[in-house]
Amino acid sequence: MGELLFCCPLCGGALTRQEHRAVCPQGHSFDVARQGYVHLLPVNKMHSKLPGDSREMVEGRRRFLEAGYYAPFRQELCRLAAACASQLGSPAGKGLLLCDAGCGEGYYTAGLREALPQARVCGFDISKLAVKAAAGKYKSVEFGVASSFAIPLGKASVHLLTDVFSPLAAEEFARVVKPGGFFLYAVPGERHLYGLKELLYENPYENPHRETEYPGFRFVGRTAVRGEIRVPDSQTAVDLFTMTPYYWKTGPQAAQRLETVEGFSTEIGFDFLLYQRQ
């Protein structure tokens, strides 16, 4: 039924889709879910029954993102992706492969698909629940369950790899991005969600300013996007909270403060760091 963009995580062979499974020439077989995604995270790489984001986190993120609070970030991500495609000689993305590492429920991946309609776009995440949500809604993108530290894509196969607040796997990113291709990395600005931190912590802190070189990549430039949003109620506050690293780090007493909040304003800010594969 057609060759997939993803390759076998066990041997690196091409994967062909057959009904409800994907099979490589060596006979390794992987489940293809009803929503269309393929599960490519080997059992020995799963550190829990359902690694990654929970259903609560996935649903909260989808509600928050689809309400448009982070729309300026998606717009800038897509503008930068289109600029990369133009530098590669394909403004609409024809002949290009884009990969969104740690794609979550697919909000940013879908934006890339719209920005470059002729490109082939794939996304993966370690969370089966997030990928299920992404694949159920965005049918023109190929989704898989996989880890950034063992990406099921061939060497030098990707023209543009994006990573929006997902774990950084520099060696794997360098392996899969073509020479001359691009890596676009979104990191939080110094005062991103400072208003949320003021509710959670007695001593809120700014995020570190990142300027990091990665082997195999040349740093091209930084684009900052800044703004302010009004979080109107406790449900939206909790949805935002579940998207952040603070969800894992903050004690229950601090988190409970959000359940009674009537609304607050906060600064938001992404820095997009662009690298080119050498």
N, C-alpha and C positions, 0 to 999 in steps of 0.2 A: 504493500500500500504506500510505498515511498520511503526514501532514506531520510532519517532525522538529522538535524543539525548536531545534536549531541552524539557522542561516541560512547563506546562501552567503557565503564569505569574500571573494569577488571583487566582488559587487554588492550584497550584503545582502538578496537576495531569499529568500523562503521555500523550503525544501528539501522535496521529496516523495520518499519512498523508492520505488524500483522495483527489485525483484529484488536485484541486486548493485551498485546505484549509487543515488546521491541526485542529483536534478536540480532546478535552479531555473528559473523562467519564462524567463530569458535563455538557457537552454540549457547553462549551466555544469554539468559532471557530475563527481561525486566517487565514489570507490570505497567500497563498503560491504563490509567483510570478513565472512568466514564467521562470526566471533564476534559480529557485529552492530554493531561500531563503524564510524564513518565517518571517513575521512581528509580533514581540512580544512586541512592545513598546505600552502600553495602551495609549489611547488618553489623559487621565488625567496626564500622565507623559511627554507629549510632550509640551515643552515650546514655540514652534513655529511650523509653518506648516511643515518645513523640518529642524529639529534640526541637529546639527553636521556640518560636512564639506560640503562645497558647491561643485557644479560640477567643478568649476574652480580649487578648491583645490585638489579634487580627481584626476582630469586629470593631474594636475601639478605634484603631488606626483608620479603617475604611470610613467610618462615620466622620472622623475629624478631617481627613484629607478630602473627601468628596464634598465637604462643606466649603472648601475653597480657601482655608486659612493659609495653606502653603502654596497656593497657585503661583505666586511670583517666583518661587524656587523652581517649580516644574517648567515654567516658561523660559527661565534663564538656562536651565539644563538643556532644554530642547534647542534653544538658540545656539548654544555652544556646540551641541552635537551636530547641528546643521552646518556650522562653520567648519568643523572638522571634516565633515563629508565633502564640503566644497574644496578644502585643501587636498583631499584625496581624489579629486577630479570627478565627484559624483554628487552634485547638489541634492538630488532627490534620493540618494542612497542606493541607486541601482548597482548591483554587484557587490555590495558591502554586507558584512555580517556585524551586527551590533549585539553585545551581550550585557545584560544588567545583572551584576553580581549581588546577591542578597536582595532579590527583587521584592520580597515581601508580598503584599497582596496585589502588586502590579500597577500602582498608581503612576509611578515614574516611567515604568516600562511602556505602558500604554501611551504616554506622552511622546516617547521616542518613536513609537510606531507611527503616530500621527504626523510627527515632524519629518520623518523620512519614509514616506509610504512605499518606496520601491526597494528598501533594504530588507534583508532577512533579520528578524529580531528574535532573540531568545532571552529568557531570564531564568534564574534558578535561586533557590533558597533552601536552607536546611530544614525549614518548617514545612511539613506536609500540609498543615492546615492553611498556611499562608498561600502556598502554591495552588492548593485546591481552589481557594477563593479567586486567585488571579486567573487560573485557567477557565474557571466557570464563567467569567465575565469577558475576558479579552481573547477572543477566538483566533485572532490573526497573529498571535505571538506564540512561540513554542516555549513551553514551560517544563521545568524538571525539578525534582527534589535532589539536591546535591550540596556539597560543601565547597566553600571558596578555597579550601586547602587541598582539594582534589577535584578540580574542575573537569567535567566530562566533555572537553573540547580538545581538538587536536592542536599540536604545536603550531604557532604562528598562523592561526586560523581566523583571528578576530581583528577587524579594522578599528573598532571603537569599543572599549570596555568601560562601563560606568559603575560607580560604587557610591551609593547615597547612604551614608551613616551605617554601613555594613562592615563587618570585620575585614581588615586589610590583609591580603595574602600576597605580598609583593613578588615572591618567587613564582607563584602560579600565574599571577597577572602577566609577568614578564614572559613566561613560557607561551601563553596563548595569544598574546598580542603580536601582530605582524610587525616587522621592522618598518618604521615610518607610520605605523598606526598610533592610536591615541588611547590614553587612560585618563578618565575624568573622575575626579575624586571629590565628593562633597563632605565637608567637615563643618562643625558648628562654629559660628563666630564667637568672639569673646563674650558677648552679652546675650547670646541666644537663650531665650526662655528665662531670663533673669527674674522676671516677675513670678514665674512658677517657683523658682528656687527660694524666693523671699517667703513664700508660703510654706515651703517644705523644711527649710533650714534656719536655724538661729543665726548662722553666719554664712549667708550666700556667697558664692565665689564665682569668678569669671573663668571661662574656659581658656585653656592655653592657646597661644598663637602658634600654629604649626607651619614650619617650613622645613620639609624633610625631603631629602634626595633618596631615590630608590634605585638599586642596581638595575642597569639595563634601560633606564628611562632618563630622558632629559626634561628638566622642568621648563615649561613654556610660559606659564603665567597664572596669576590669581585673579579671580573675579568675585567681588563681594556683593552680596544682596542683603539689604537691611530693611527692616520695617517694624511695624507694631500691630498687634492684633488685640481684639477684645474677646476674651473668653467669657461667654455670657452666663454660664450656669455650672452647677456641680457636675452634671453628666459630661459636658464637654471638657471640663477640667480633668476628670478621671480618664476620659478617652485620650487626652493629650498626655497625661501622666504615663499611661500604659505603653506609649510609644517610645519612652525615653529610657536611658540607662538608670535613671533614678528609681524606676519601678523595681529594679533588682537590688538597689543599694540602700533605699530609704526604709527605715523602720516603720512598723505599722502605725504608730502614733502619729508620725508626721504625715503619712499617707491619708489617715482618717480626716485630717484637716480639710482635704479637698472635697469630702463628701457633704460638707455643709457650706462650702463657699458659694456666695451669691454672684460671683463674677469678678474678673480682674483683668487688667491689661498687662501685657508683657512685650518686651522687645523680642524680635526674632531676627536671625541672621545666619545665612550660609556663606561659606567661602568655597568656591569651586576651584580646585587646583588641577591644572591641565598639564599632562606629561605626554611626551612623544617617545615611542619605542626607538631605541638606537639600533 
